[in-house]
Amino acid sequence: MSKNAIWILIFFILLFFFIFGFSNSYISRNLSNLAYIFSLGIDKGEHAKFKITAQFTKNSAISKGNSSDDSSNFVLTSCEADSIFSGINLINSYIGREVNLAHCSVVVFSTEIAEQGISEEIYSLINNEEIRPGANLVVSNCSAYDYIKNVKPNIETLTSHYYETFSITSKFTGYISDITIGNFFNDLSSKSGDSTAILGGLNLTARNDETESSNNSGDKSSSSENSSANESSSEKSSESKSSSDEGTSKDSSNSSNVENSSNPNVIISQDELTAGHSSISGERGTENLGLAVFKNDKYCGDLTVSETISHLLINNKLNSCVVSIDNPLKENSKMEIQISPEKKSKISTKIENGNLKINVKLNLVADIISLDKETDYENNIVLEKISEATNSYFKQELNNYFNKISKEYNVDIDKFCLSSLKYFPTEKDFNDFNWNEKYKNAEFTSNIDVNVVSSLLVTKT
């Protein structure tokens, strides 16, 4: 065989391996062979440690640009397993495509799971090369399955776009914070403070649907029992019928009572409002309001909307928000104020006679939103009264917030300990100080400087 023929043979052999190798790789990683998880839910299982729920969006919905508010574009799959990734593998075998977590935008834990501690699950998720640390972390006071099932974008065209609004919403409402699994992991690993997560739940529409569904299932169970009683004997049949009639009248009575009192858990006040209790109704059945608080890796309680605003102001994570204060110009009325930070907050700590003292200074700009024609909002006396009322409001809110995080929960979610490290030359000195106990009995003070602007557009009425 000639030398040229040998080179030609080698060329074709290499070409064959090149085409074969790359074609297989392309086929296996083709979009049509991948199933992207957009949200992942973890509940407590009945037969295993976890119930894993994965939300997929059909590839055809993405490629054609269809609106994902159509429920047919969603695929919701769940299973039970003793670990997250063994559950995902089981789902993988059912889906028939390679499950991919590269587009996972949110991870949802139920409060029942979060109370047991989630450090192992967070470390496992961070260790996975597909999941982005920027995926949001939600703790839901309903089941994670119900939360994900009720996620339907109302303005956005894709579910993933809805999840991306979490970071934007937190900056101009103050009702939630943009918290990711990366943030949570950093807090756990650094031990510089405690952690928080977005608090999620079902809105009024979804809560009423759940109540109606529960009542309907109860009615079906009752009629099934009556039916089997009718078949057992002819004598009992008449009795069953009369009791059934009574039961029907009672059920209709109870049904009307449910309709009349379908909103028993609705909360309006910012001081008490958390997810799962608002008056929001709409096609999307979920809401995110407040924060879930963790002691180490265990969920221990919630922050209300007003407490979340205080937390964000202290940590310089808020651009603006609207609060309702007592109107100093009219009795028994409220005034809406838009608050923006004028400067970054300042945190200072002191240790005197072994006691911890923490001071927080806030500089705020307040724009008056609710106006009336009888008041001159350019009058210095009027502005001074509003300034004092706003100052008093935030002092009270901060005091309530400090009492809750230190005395009730004993959590340092604002990283106050970092401001105190200058007093401890060594780690042993810090450990000997017994920070947790001192923090629980710390003396908190706040200095608030509010610059009240007469109004946004109307400068004199």
Secondary structure as UniProt FT lines:
FT   HELIX           3..28
FT   HELIX           31..33
FT   STRAND          34..44
FT   STRAND          50..57
FT   HELIX           59..63
FT   TURN            64..65
FT   TURN            68..69
FT   HELIX           71..73
FT   STRAND          74..81
FT   HELIX           84..95
FT   STRAND          98..100
FT   TURN            102..103
FT   STRAND          106..110
FT   HELIX           111..114
FT   TURN            115..116
FT   HELIX           119..127
FT   TURN            133..134
FT   STRAND          136..140
FT   HELIX           144..149
FT   HELIX           159..164
FT   HELIX           166..173
FT   HELIX           181..190
FT   STRAND          196..202
FT   HELIX           204..232
FT   HELIX           234..260
FT   TURN            264..265
FT   TURN            270..272
FT   TURN            275..276
FT   STRAND          286..295
FT   TURN            296..297
FT   STRAND          298..303
FT   HELIX           305..314
FT   TURN            315..316
FT   STRAND          321..326
FT   TURN            328..329
FT   TURN            331..332
FT   STRAND          334..341
FT   STRAND          346..352
FT   TURN            353..354
FT   STRAND          355..368
FT   TURN            373..374
FT   TURN            377..378
FT   HELIX           380..402
FT   HELIX           403..408
FT   TURN            413..414
FT   HELIX           416..420
FT   HELIX           421..423
FT   HELIX           427..433
FT   HELIX           435..440
FT   STRAND          443..453
//
